[in-house]
């Protein structure tokens, strides 16, 4: 048996998982990858490109850690209370103004998504 080693651990969003698995082609996926693709297709709230853009903005503008930003993109919380759940790690207190700016970013991406859907 050839040993495997982890070269890099990279958190990815659900839309990115969907895109990666679709790129492999469904006929090339094993049962677990197919289940993962099914889950990603059902629960992705953005497309992979929008998710990547939002992830970068959350890390740059809101100064969130990668893991926090990924979870926020995956769930797209709609209120400050919901957003606090993802940032309540106990290490730091997040000011309401920062939470409002994060929510504003999320709302802007939601609005862009709705506009794209209407154009179809």
MIMAR-887134 format. One line per 10 residues: number of its first residue (from 1); for each residue x, y, z of C-alpha. Coordinates in nm, 3 decimals. Last residue first. Example, Ala and Ser with C-alpha at 12.3 -4.5 7.8 and 13.67 -1.06 7.14 Angstrom:
BEGIN
2 = 1.367/-0.106/0.714; 1.230/-0.450/0.780
//
This chain:
BEGIN
120 = -3.238/3.434/-1.764; -3.194/3.801/-1.662; -3.400/3.743/-1.349; -3.148/3.490/-1.216; -2.860/3.735/-1.266; -3.048/4.007/-1.077; -3.122/3.766/-0.792; -2.753/3.672/-0.769; -2.647/4.038/-0.764; -2.892/4.103/-0.478
110 = -2.757/3.809/-0.278; -2.404/3.937/-0.338; -2.499/4.283/-0.210; -2.680/4.128/0.087; -2.369/3.934/0.186; -2.153/4.246/0.168; -2.408/4.442/0.374; -2.414/4.163/0.632; -2.038/4.192/0.665; -2.071/4.572/0.706
100 = -2.342/4.523/0.969; -2.123/4.277/1.159; -1.837/4.529/1.154; -2.066/4.800/1.291; -2.195/4.561/1.558; -1.843/4.518/1.693; -1.699/4.169/1.705; -1.574/4.048/2.042; -1.274/3.821/2.022; -1.156/3.474/2.108
90 = -1.496/3.342/2.211; -1.554/3.162/1.884; -1.878/3.352/1.838; -1.811/3.449/1.476; -2.031/3.196/1.302; -2.319/3.231/1.548; -2.282/3.611/1.538; -2.391/3.605/1.173; -2.729/3.455/1.263; -2.790/3.733/1.516
80 = -2.671/3.996/1.268; -2.928/3.874/1.019; -2.943/3.698/0.682; -2.672/3.435/0.717; -2.518/3.315/0.386; -2.465/2.955/0.499; -2.171/2.844/0.284; -2.032/3.196/0.244; -2.033/3.243/0.623; -1.864/2.907/0.678
70 = -1.594/2.990/0.423; -1.533/3.335/0.576; -1.486/3.189/0.923; -1.242/2.925/0.796; -1.040/3.181/0.597; -1.005/3.422/0.889; -1.208/3.740/0.869; -1.060/4.081/0.802; -1.398/4.229/0.705; -1.263/4.398/0.393
60 = -0.992/4.154/0.287; -1.115/3.817/0.417; -1.481/3.889/0.349; -1.400/4.032/0.007; -1.193/3.728/-0.092; -1.472/3.491/0.014; -1.730/3.700/-0.172; -1.530/3.672/-0.496; -1.480/3.298/-0.450; -1.851/3.248/-0.378
50 = -1.947/3.455/-0.682; -1.726/3.239/-0.906; -1.848/2.913/-0.752; -2.218/2.995/-0.794; -2.410/3.106/-0.488; -2.643/2.947/-0.232; -2.505/2.600/-0.270; -2.725/2.360/-0.070; -2.883/2.130/-0.326; -2.594/2.112/-0.572
40 = -2.340/2.074/-0.291; -2.536/1.787/-0.137; -2.567/1.606/-0.470; -2.198/1.664/-0.541; -2.106/1.525/-0.198; -2.324/1.222/-0.257; -2.157/1.169/-0.594; -1.814/1.209/-0.432; -1.905/0.948/-0.175; -2.030/0.702/-0.439
30 = -1.720/0.737/-0.659; -1.702/1.004/-0.927; -1.576/0.953/-1.283; -1.923/0.930/-1.445; -2.019/1.256/-1.274; -1.749/1.451/-1.453; -1.434/1.575/-1.282; -1.534/1.936/-1.350; -1.868/1.875/-1.178; -1.677/1.772/-0.864
20 = -1.468/2.089/-0.863; -1.768/2.316/-0.930; -1.978/2.160/-0.656; -1.691/2.180/-0.410; -1.644/2.548/-0.500; -2.015/2.611/-0.441; -1.985/2.443/-0.097; -1.696/2.667/0.000; -1.341/2.543/0.034; -1.108/2.509/0.333
10 = -0.755/2.431/0.219; -0.536/2.171/0.387; -0.211/2.121/0.201; 0.023/1.833/0.127; -0.163/1.563/0.315; 0.021/1.238/0.289; -0.073/0.916/0.125; 0.110/0.592/0.177; 0.136/0.336/-0.101; 0.000/0.000/0.000
//
